[in-house]
Amino acid sequence: MSEIKVASRYANSLALLARKNNQLDAVFADMSLIQQTCKSSRDLLMMLRSPVISTDKKNEILEKIFGQKISQISTAFIRIVTAKRREKFLPNIAASFIQSYKTEKGITSASIAVAKPLSDESRAKVLEHIRKAFTPTVELQETIDPSLLGGFLLRVNDIQHDATLSTKMRKLRMEFSKNLYIKDY
């Protein structure tokens, strides 16, 4: 079974359990913490994927890392996942849970890459356009990339709008490289 299917099934089970106990928001916060911790720690990911480390040791390590920081439902869920020897899927389970939570709550995730930080006015305009096109609730992540030279690269869900100066220059370079006086066959 693929990692995506496994992660999706475990995430759906966790969502059902959290909904049943009226703790969906708390579990969302827990899964966000787990996802961020896994992204920031390569050692943690390697430990989760290691077949050499025993399940008990993995449970002990995860308990020390997350201990009192996450809810009882999430703690019990992690124990079940490790007992089933599916701990290597934990980052993907967290990501799948977060995505389904955002979909259920009508939250649109967007990211924008710019050469220089956006002004408050520009940020407000971007958010307004995204809200009109998608949902009223938007999470905008801004990254600074000087190689873009100018403009912006906006990603919303699976849609990308590239209005960067570097892309426009690349297209112009391609246009100028064509010889208009020689027929293409």
DRENLOMAR-834684 format. One record per atom (N, C-alpha, C): residue number from 1; residue in three letters; atom name; y, z, x. Coordinates in steps of 0.1 Angstrom, whole numbers. Layout:
<nodes>
NODE   marmi   fike   bavo      yy      zz      xx
NODE     NUM    ALA     CA       Y       Z       X
...
</nodes>
This chain:
<nodes>
NODE   marmi   fike   bavo      yy      zz      xx
NODE       1    MET      N     -12       0       8
NODE       1    MET     CA       0       0       0
NODE       1    MET      C      12       0       9
NODE       2    SER      N      22      -8       5
NODE       2    SER     CA      34      -9      13
NODE       2    SER      C      43       4      13
NODE       3    GLU      N      51       6      23
NODE       3    GLU     CA      59      18      24
NODE       3    GLU      C      69      19      12
NODE       4    ILE      N      74       7       8
NODE       4    ILE     CA      84       7      -3
NODE       4    ILE      C      77      12     -16
NODE       5    LYS      N      65       8     -19
NODE       5    LYS     CA      58      12     -31
NODE       5    LYS      C      55      27     -30
NODE       6    VAL      N      50      32     -19
NODE       6    VAL     CA      47      46     -17
NODE       6    VAL      C      60      54     -19
NODE       7    ALA      N      70      50     -12
NODE       7    ALA     CA      83      58     -14
NODE       7    ALA      C      88      58     -28
NODE       8    SER      N      87      46     -34
NODE       8    SER     CA      92      45     -48
NODE       8    SER      C      84      54     -58
NODE       9    ARG      N      71      54     -56
NODE       9    ARG     CA      62      62     -65
NODE       9    ARG      C      65      77     -63
NODE      10    TYR      N      66      82     -51
NODE      10    TYR     CA      69      96     -48
NODE      10    TYR      C      83      99     -53
NODE      11    ALA      N      93      90     -51
NODE      11    ALA     CA     106      93     -55
NODE      11    ALA      C     107      94     -70
NODE      12    ASN      N     100      85     -77
NODE      12    ASN     CA     100      86     -92
NODE      12    ASN      C      93      99     -97
NODE      13    SER      N      83     103     -90
NODE      13    SER     CA      76     116     -94
NODE      13    SER      C      86     127     -92
NODE      14    LEU      N      93     127     -81
NODE      14    LEU     CA     102     138     -78
NODE      14    LEU      C     114     138     -89
NODE      15    ALA      N     118     126     -92
NODE      15    ALA     CA     129     125    -102
NODE      15    ALA      C     124     130    -116
NODE      16    LEU      N     112     127    -120
NODE      16    LEU     CA     107     132    -132
NODE      16    LEU      C     106     148    -132
NODE      17    LEU      N     101     153    -121
NODE      17    LEU     CA     101     167    -120
NODE      17    LEU      C     114     174    -120
NODE      18    ALA      N     124     168    -113
NODE      18    ALA     CA     138     173    -112
NODE      18    ALA      C     144     173    -126
NODE      19    ARG      N     142     161    -133
NODE      19    ARG     CA     148     160    -146
NODE      19    ARG      C     142     170    -156
NODE      20    LYS      N     129     172    -155
NODE      20    LYS     CA     122     182    -164
NODE      20    LYS      C     128     196    -162
NODE      21    ASN      N     131     199    -149
NODE      21    ASN     CA     136     213    -146
NODE      21    ASN      C     152     213    -146
NODE      22    ASN      N     158     203    -150
NODE      22    ASN     CA     173     202    -151
NODE      22    ASN      C     179     205    -137
NODE      23    GLN      N     173     199    -127
NODE      23    GLN     CA     178     201    -113
NODE      23    GLN      C     180     188    -106
NODE      24    LEU      N     183     177    -113
NODE      24    LEU     CA     184     164    -107
NODE      24    LEU      C     195     163     -97
NODE      25    ASP      N     207     169    -100
NODE      25    ASP     CA     218     169     -91
NODE      25    ASP      C     215     177     -78
NODE      26    ALA      N     208     188     -79
NODE      26    ALA     CA     204     197     -68
NODE      26    ALA      C     194     189     -59
NODE      27    VAL      N     185     182     -65
NODE      27    VAL     CA     175     175     -57
NODE      27    VAL      C     182     163     -51
NODE      28    PHE      N     191     157     -57
NODE      28    PHE     CA     199     146     -51
NODE      28    PHE      C     206     151     -38
NODE      29    ALA      N     212     162     -39
NODE      29    ALA     CA     219     168     -27
NODE      29    ALA      C     208     171     -16
NODE      30    ASP      N     196     176     -20
NODE      30    ASP     CA     186     178     -10
NODE      30    ASP      C     181     165      -4
NODE      31    MET      N     179     155     -11
NODE      31    MET     CA     174     142      -6
NODE      31    MET      C     185     136       3
NODE      32    SER      N     198     138      -1
NODE      32    SER     CA     209     133       8
NODE      32    SER      C     209     140      21
NODE      33    LEU      N     206     153      21
NODE      33    LEU     CA     206     161      33
NODE      33    LEU      C     194     156      42
NODE      34    ILE      N     183     154      35
NODE      34    ILE     CA     171     149      43
NODE      34    ILE      C     173     136      49
NODE      35    GLN      N     179     127      41
NODE      35    GLN     CA     182     113      46
NODE      35    GLN      C     191     114      58
NODE      36    GLN      N     202     121      57
NODE      36    GLN     CA     212     122      68
NODE      36    GLN      C     205     129      80
NODE      37    THR      N     197     139      78
NODE      37    THR     CA     191     146      90
NODE      37    THR      C     181     136      97
NODE      38    CYS      N     173     128      89
NODE      38    CYS     CA     164     119      95
NODE      38    CYS      C     171     108     102
NODE      39    LYS      N     183     103      97
NODE      39    LYS     CA     191      93     103
NODE      39    LYS      C     196      97     116
NODE      40    SER      N     200     110     117
NODE      40    SER     CA     207     115     129
NODE      40    SER      C     197     121     139
NODE      41    SER      N     185     122     136
NODE      41    SER     CA     175     128     146
NODE      41    SER      C     163     119     148
NODE      42    ARG      N     163     112     159
NODE      42    ARG     CA     152     103     162
NODE      42    ARG      C     139     112     165
NODE      43    ASP      N     141     124     171
NODE      43    ASP     CA     130     133     173
NODE      43    ASP      C     123     137     160
NODE      44    LEU      N     131     139     150
NODE      44    LEU     CA     125     143     137
NODE      44    LEU      C     116     132     132
NODE      45    LEU      N     122     119     133
NODE      45    LEU     CA     114     108     128
NODE      45    LEU      C     101     106     136
NODE      46    MET      N     102     108     149
NODE      46    MET     CA      90     107     157
NODE      46    MET      C      80     117     154
NODE      47    MET      N      84     129     151
NODE      47    MET     CA      75     140     147
NODE      47    MET      C      68     137     134
NODE      48    LEU      N      76     132     124
NODE      48    LEU     CA      70     129     111
NODE      48    LEU      C      60     118     112
NODE      49    ARG      N      62     108     121
NODE      49    ARG     CA      52      97     123
NODE      49    ARG      C      41     100     132
NODE      50    SER      N      41     111     139
NODE      50    SER     CA      31     114     149
NODE      50    SER      C      18     118     143
NODE      51    PRO      N       7     112     146
NODE      51    PRO     CA      -6     116     141
NODE      51    PRO      C     -12     127     149
NODE      52    VAL      N      -6     131     160
NODE      52    VAL     CA     -11     141     169
NODE      52    VAL      C      -7     155     163
NODE      53    ILE      N       4     156     158
NODE      53    ILE     CA       9     169     153
NODE      53    ILE      C       3     172     139
NODE      54    SER      N      -2     184     138
NODE      54    SER     CA      -9     188     126
NODE      54    SER      C       0     190     114
NODE      55    THR      N      -6     189     102
NODE      55    THR     CA       2     191      90
NODE      55    THR      C       8     204      89
NODE      56    ASP      N       1     215      93
NODE      56    ASP     CA       7     228      93
NODE      56    ASP      C      19     229     102
NODE      57    LYS      N      18     223     114
NODE      57    LYS     CA      30     223     123
NODE      57    LYS      C      41     216     118
NODE      58    LYS      N      39     204     111
NODE      58    LYS     CA      49     196     105
NODE      58    LYS      C      56     204      94
NODE      59    ASN      N      48     211      86
NODE      59    ASN     CA      54     219      75
NODE      59    ASN      C      63     230      81
NODE      60    GLU      N      58     236      92
NODE      60    GLU     CA      65     247      98
NODE      60    GLU      C      79     242     103
NODE      61    ILE      N      79     230     110
NODE      61    ILE     CA      91     225     115
NODE      61    ILE      C     100     221     104
NODE      62    LEU      N      95     215      94
NODE      62    LEU     CA     104     211      82
NODE      62    LEU      C     110     223      75
NODE      63    GLU      N     102     234      75
NODE      63    GLU     CA     107     246      69
NODE      63    GLU      C     118     252      77
NODE      64    LYS      N     117     251      90
NODE      64    LYS     CA     127     257      99
NODE      64    LYS      C     140     248      98
NODE      65    ILE      N     138     235      97
NODE      65    ILE     CA     150     226      96
NODE      65    ILE      C     157     228      82
NODE      66    PHE      N     150     227      71
NODE      66    PHE     CA     156     227      58
NODE      66    PHE      C     156     240      51
NODE      67    GLY      N     146     249      54
NODE      67    GLY     CA     145     263      49
NODE      67    GLY      C     153     266      37
NODE      68    GLN      N     164     273      38
NODE      68    GLN     CA     172     278      27
NODE      68    GLN      C     182     268      23
NODE      69    LYS      N     183     256      29
NODE      69    LYS     CA     193     246      26
NODE      69    LYS      C     189     237      14
NODE      70    ILE      N     176     237      10
NODE      70    ILE     CA     172     229      -1
NODE      70    ILE      C     166     237     -12
NODE      71    SER      N     165     231     -24
NODE      71    SER     CA     160     238     -35
NODE      71    SER      C     144     241     -34
NODE      72    GLN      N     139     249     -43
NODE      72    GLN     CA     125     252     -43
NODE      72    GLN      C     117     240     -47
NODE      73    ILE      N     122     232     -56
NODE      73    ILE     CA     115     219     -60
NODE      73    ILE      C     114     210     -48
NODE      74    SER      N     124     208     -41
NODE      74    SER     CA     124     199     -29
NODE      74    SER      C     114     205     -18
NODE      75    THR      N     115     218     -16
NODE      75    THR     CA     106     224      -7
NODE      75    THR      C      91     222     -10
NODE      76    ALA      N      88     225     -23
NODE      76    ALA     CA      74     223     -28
NODE      76    ALA      C      70     208     -27
NODE      77    PHE      N      80     199     -30
NODE      77    PHE     CA      77     185     -29
NODE      77    PHE      C      74     181     -14
NODE      78    ILE      N      81     186      -5
NODE      78    ILE     CA      78     183       9
NODE      78    ILE      C      65     188      13
NODE      79    ARG      N      61     200       8
NODE      79    ARG     CA      47     205      11
NODE      79    ARG      C      36     196       6
NODE      80    ILE      N      39     191      -6
NODE      80    ILE     CA      29     182     -12
NODE      80    ILE      C      28     169      -4
NODE      81    VAL      N      39     163      -1
NODE      81    VAL     CA      40     151       7
NODE      81    VAL      C      32     153      20
NODE      82    THR      N      35     164      27
NODE      82    THR     CA      28     166      40
NODE      82    THR      C      13     169      38
NODE      83    ALA      N       9     176      27
NODE      83    ALA     CA      -5     178      24
NODE      83    ALA      C     -12     165      22
NODE      84    LYS      N      -5     155      16
NODE      84    LYS     CA     -11     142      14
NODE      84    LYS      C     -10     133      26
NODE      85    ARG      N      -5     138      37
NODE      85    ARG     CA      -3     131      49
NODE      85    ARG      C       6     119      47
NODE      86    ARG      N      16     120      39
NODE      86    ARG     CA      26     110      37
NODE      86    ARG      C      40     113      42
NODE      87    GLU      N      40     123      51
NODE      87    GLU     CA      53     127      57
NODE      87    GLU      C      61     117      64
NODE      88    LYS      N      54     107      69
NODE      88    LYS     CA      62      96      76
NODE      88    LYS      C      70      88      66
NODE      89    PHE      N      67      89      53
NODE      89    PHE     CA      75      82      43
NODE      89    PHE      C      87      90      38
NODE      90    LEU      N      88     102      43
NODE      90    LEU     CA      99     111      37
NODE      90    LEU      C     113     105      38
NODE      91    PRO      N     117      98      49
NODE      91    PRO     CA     130      92      49
NODE      91    PRO      C     132      81      38
NODE      92    ASN      N     121      73      36
NODE      92    ASN     CA     121      62      26
NODE      92    ASN      C     121      68      12
NODE      93    ILE      N     113      79      10
NODE      93    ILE     CA     113      86      -3
NODE      93    ILE      C     127      91      -7
NODE      94    ALA      N     134      97       3
NODE      94    ALA     CA     147     102       1
NODE      94    ALA      C     157      90      -3
NODE      95    ALA      N     156      79       5
NODE      95    ALA     CA     164      68       2
NODE      95    ALA      C     161      62     -12
NODE      96    SER      N     149      61     -15
NODE      96    SER     CA     145      56     -29
NODE      96    SER      C     150      65     -40
NODE      97    PHE      N     149      78     -38
NODE      97    PHE     CA     154      87     -48
NODE      97    PHE      C     169      86     -50
NODE      98    ILE      N     176      85     -38
NODE      98    ILE     CA     191      84     -39
NODE      98    ILE      C     195      72     -46
NODE      99    GLN      N     188      60     -43
NODE      99    GLN     CA     191      48     -50
NODE      99    GLN      C     189      48     -65
NODE     100    SER      N     178      54     -69
NODE     100    SER     CA     175      55     -83
NODE     100    SER      C     184      65     -90
NODE     101    TYR      N     188      75     -83
NODE     101    TYR     CA     198      85     -89
NODE     101    TYR      C     211      78     -91
NODE     102    LYS      N     216      70     -81
NODE     102    LYS     CA     229      63     -83
NODE     102    LYS      C     228      53     -94
NODE     103    THR      N     217      46     -95
NODE     103    THR     CA     216      36    -106
NODE     103    THR      C     216      43    -119
NODE     104    GLU      N     209      54    -121
NODE     104    GLU     CA     209      62    -133
NODE     104    GLU      C     223      67    -137
NODE     105    LYS      N     230      72    -127
NODE     105    LYS     CA     243      77    -129
NODE     105    LYS      C     255      67    -130
NODE     106    GLY      N     251      54    -127
NODE     106    GLY     CA     261      44    -127
NODE     106    GLY      C     271      44    -116
NODE     107    ILE      N     266      47    -104
NODE     107    ILE     CA     274      48     -92
NODE     107    ILE      C     271      36     -84
NODE     108    THR      N     282      29     -80
NODE     108    THR     CA     281      17     -72
NODE     108    THR      C     284      20     -57
NODE     109    SER      N     275      17     -48
NODE     109    SER     CA     278      19     -34
NODE     109    SER      C     284       6     -28
NODE     110    ALA      N     295       8     -21
NODE     110    ALA     CA     301      -3     -14
NODE     110    ALA      C     305       0       0
NODE     111    SER      N     305      -9       9
NODE     111    SER     CA     310      -7      22
NODE     111    SER      C     320     -18      26
NODE     112    ILE      N     330     -14      34
NODE     112    ILE     CA     339     -24      38
NODE     112    ILE      C     342     -22      53
NODE     113    ALA      N     341     -33      60
NODE     113    ALA     CA     344     -33      75
NODE     113    ALA      C     357     -40      77
NODE     114    VAL      N     366     -33      84
NODE     114    VAL     CA     379     -38      87
NODE     114    VAL      C     382     -36     102
NODE     115    ALA      N     392     -44     107
NODE     115    ALA     CA     396     -43     121
NODE     115    ALA      C     404     -31     123
NODE     116    LYS      N     413     -27     113
NODE     116    LYS     CA     421     -15     114
NODE     116    LYS      C     419      -7     102
NODE     117    PRO      N     421       6     102
NODE     117    PRO     CA     420      14      90
NODE     117    PRO      C     428       9      78
NODE     118    LEU      N     422      10      66
NODE     118    LEU     CA     429       6      54
NODE     118    LEU      C     440      15      51
NODE     119    SER      N     451      10      45
NODE     119    SER     CA     462      19      40
NODE     119    SER      C     457      24      27
NODE     120    ASP      N     463      34      22
NODE     120    ASP     CA     459      40       9
NODE     120    ASP      C     461      30      -2
NODE     121    GLU      N     471      22      -2
NODE     121    GLU     CA     474      12     -12
NODE     121    GLU      C     463       1     -12
NODE     122    SER      N     459      -4       0
NODE     122    SER     CA     448     -14       1
NODE     122    SER      C     435      -8      -4
NODE     123    ARG      N     432       4       0
NODE     123    ARG     CA     419      11      -4
NODE     123    ARG      C     419      12     -19
NODE     124    ALA      N     430      15     -26
NODE     124    ALA     CA     431      16     -40
NODE     124    ALA      C     429       3     -47
NODE     125    LYS      N     434      -8     -41
NODE     125    LYS     CA     432     -21     -46
NODE     125    LYS      C     418     -26     -46
NODE     126    VAL      N     411     -23     -34
NODE     126    VAL     CA     397     -26     -33
NODE     126    VAL      C     389     -19     -43
NODE     127    LEU      N     391      -6     -44
NODE     127    LEU     CA     384       2     -54
NODE     127    LEU      C     386      -3     -68
NODE     128    GLU      N     398      -7     -71
NODE     128    GLU     CA     401     -12     -85
NODE     128    GLU      C     394     -24     -88
NODE     129    HIS      N     393     -34     -78
NODE     129    HIS     CA     386     -46     -80
NODE     129    HIS      C     371     -44     -82
NODE     130    ILE      N     365     -35     -74
NODE     130    ILE     CA     351     -31     -75
NODE     130    ILE      C     348     -25     -88
NODE     131    ARG      N     357     -16     -93
NODE     131    ARG     CA     355      -9    -106
NODE     131    ARG      C     355     -19    -117
NODE     132    LYS      N     364     -29    -116
NODE     132    LYS     CA     365     -39    -127
NODE     132    LYS      C     352     -48    -127
NODE     133    ALA      N     347     -51    -116
NODE     133    ALA     CA     335     -60    -115
NODE     133    ALA      C     322     -53    -117
NODE     134    PHE      N     321     -40    -113
NODE     134    PHE     CA     308     -34    -114
NODE     134    PHE      C     308     -22    -123
NODE     135    THR      N     311     -10    -117
NODE     135    THR     CA     310       2    -125
NODE     135    THR      C     323      11    -122
NODE     136    PRO      N     326      20    -131
NODE     136    PRO     CA     338      28    -129
NODE     136    PRO      C     337      38    -117
NODE     137    THR      N     325      41    -114
NODE     137    THR     CA     322      51    -103
NODE     137    THR      C     318      43     -90
NODE     138    VAL      N     326      44     -80
NODE     138    VAL     CA     323      37     -68
NODE     138    VAL      C     324      46     -56
NODE     139    GLU      N     314      45     -47
NODE     139    GLU     CA     314      52     -34
NODE     139    GLU      C     317      41     -23
NODE     140    LEU      N     329      42     -17
NODE     140    LEU     CA     333      32      -7
NODE     140    LEU      C     332      38       7
NODE     141    GLN      N     324      32      15
NODE     141    GLN     CA     323      36      29
NODE     141    GLN      C     331      26      38
NODE     142    GLU      N     340      31      46
NODE     142    GLU     CA     349      23      54
NODE     142    GLU      C     344      24      69
NODE     143    THR      N     342      12      75
NODE     143    THR     CA     339      12      90
NODE     143    THR      C     350       4      97
NODE     144    ILE      N     353       8     109
NODE     144    ILE     CA     363       0     117
NODE     144    ILE      C     355      -8     127
NODE     145    ASP      N     358     -21     127
NODE     145    ASP     CA     351     -30     137
NODE     145    ASP      C     362     -40     142
NODE     146    PRO      N     367     -36     154
NODE     146    PRO     CA     378     -45     160
NODE     146    PRO      C     374     -59     163
NODE     147    SER      N     361     -62     164
NODE     147    SER     CA     357     -76     166
NODE     147    SER      C     359     -85     154
NODE     148    LEU      N     363     -80     143
NODE     148    LEU     CA     366     -88     131
NODE     148    LEU      C     379     -95     132
NODE     149    LEU      N     388     -89     141
NODE     149    LEU     CA     401     -94     144
NODE     149    LEU      C     411     -92     132
NODE     150    GLY      N     407     -94     120
NODE     150    GLY     CA     415     -92     108
NODE     150    GLY      C     407     -95      96
NODE     151    GLY      N     413     -92      84
NODE     151    GLY     CA     406     -94      72
NODE     151    GLY      C     396     -83      69
NODE     152    PHE      N     385     -86      61
NODE     152    PHE     CA     376     -76      58
NODE     152    PHE      C     362     -82      55
NODE     153    LEU      N     352     -74      55
NODE     153    LEU     CA     338     -78      52
NODE     153    LEU      C     334     -67      41
NODE     154    LEU      N     332     -71      29
NODE     154    LEU     CA     329     -62      18
NODE     154    LEU      C     315     -65      13
NODE     155    ARG      N     308     -54      12
NODE     155    ARG     CA     294     -54       7
NODE     155    ARG      C     293     -45      -5
NODE     156    VAL      N     289     -50     -17
NODE     156    VAL     CA     287     -42     -29
NODE     156    VAL      C     273     -46     -34
NODE     157    ASN      N     264     -36     -34
NODE     157    ASN     CA     250     -38     -38
NODE     157    ASN      C     244     -49     -29
NODE     158    ASP      N     240     -61     -34
NODE     158    ASP     CA     235     -72     -26
NODE     158    ASP      C     244     -83     -24
NODE     159    ILE      N     257     -81     -28
NODE     159    ILE     CA     267     -91     -27
NODE     159    ILE      C     276     -89     -15
NODE     160    GLN      N     279     -99      -7
NODE     160    GLN     CA     287     -98       5
NODE     160    GLN      C     299    -108       4
NODE     161    HIS      N     311    -103       6
NODE     161    HIS     CA     323    -112       7
NODE     161    HIS      C     329    -111      21
NODE     162    ASP      N     328    -122      28
NODE     162    ASP     CA     333    -122      42
NODE     162    ASP      C     347    -129      42
NODE     163    ALA      N     357    -121      44
NODE     163    ALA     CA     371    -126      45
NODE     163    ALA      C     377    -122      58
NODE     164    THR      N     368    -123      69
NODE     164    THR     CA     373    -119      82
NODE     164    THR      C     379    -131      89
NODE     165    LEU      N     388    -128      98
NODE     165    LEU     CA     395    -138     106
NODE     165    LEU      C     385    -144     116
NODE     166    SER      N     376    -136     121
NODE     166    SER     CA     366    -142     130
NODE     166    SER      C     357    -152     124
NODE     167    THR      N     353    -150     111
NODE     167    THR     CA     345    -160     104
NODE     167    THR      C     354    -173     101
NODE     168    LYS      N     366    -171      97
NODE     168    LYS     CA     375    -183      95
NODE     168    LYS      C     377    -191     107
NODE     169    MET      N     378    -184     119
NODE     169    MET     CA     380    -191     131
NODE     169    MET      C     367    -199     135
NODE     170    ARG      N     356    -193     133
NODE     170    ARG     CA     343    -199     136
NODE     170    ARG      C     342    -212     127
NODE     171    LYS      N     345    -211     114
NODE     171    LYS     CA     344    -223     106
NODE     171    LYS      C     354    -234     110
NODE     172    LEU      N     366    -230     114
NODE     172    LEU     CA     376    -240     119
NODE     172    LEU      C     370    -246     132
NODE     173    ARG      N     364    -239     141
NODE     173    ARG     CA     359    -244     153
NODE     173    ARG      C     348    -254     150
NODE     174    MET      N     340    -252     140
NODE     174    MET     CA     329    -261     136
NODE     174    MET      C     336    -274     130
NODE     175    GLU      N     346    -272     122
NODE     175    GLU     CA     353    -284     117
NODE     175    GLU      C     359    -293     128
NODE     176    PHE      N     365    -286     137
NODE     176    PHE     CA     372    -294     148
NODE     176    PHE      C     361    -300     158
NODE     177    SER      N     349    -295     158
NODE     177    SER     CA     339    -301     167
NODE     177    SER      C     334    -314     161
NODE     178    LYS      N     336    -316     148
NODE     178    LYS     CA     331    -329     142
NODE     178    LYS      C     341    -340     145
NODE     179    ASN      N     335    -351     148
NODE     179    ASN     CA     343    -363     151
NODE     179    ASN      C     344    -371     138
NODE     180    LEU      N     356    -372     132
NODE     180    LEU     CA     358    -379     119
NODE     180    LEU      C     357    -394     120
NODE     181    TYR      N     358    -399     132
NODE     181    TYR     CA     358    -414     134
NODE     181    TYR      C     344    -420     137
NODE     182    ILE      N     334    -411     138
NODE     182    ILE     CA     321    -416     141
NODE     182    ILE      C     313    -412     128
NODE     183    LYS      N     306    -422     122
NODE     183    LYS     CA     298    -419     110
NODE     183    LYS      C     285    -412     113
NODE     184    ASP      N     282    -401     105
NODE     184    ASP     CA     270    -394     107
NODE     184    ASP      C     259    -401      99
NODE     185    TYR      N     247    -402     105
NODE     185    TYR     CA     236    -409      99
NODE     185    TYR      C     226    -399      94
</nodes>
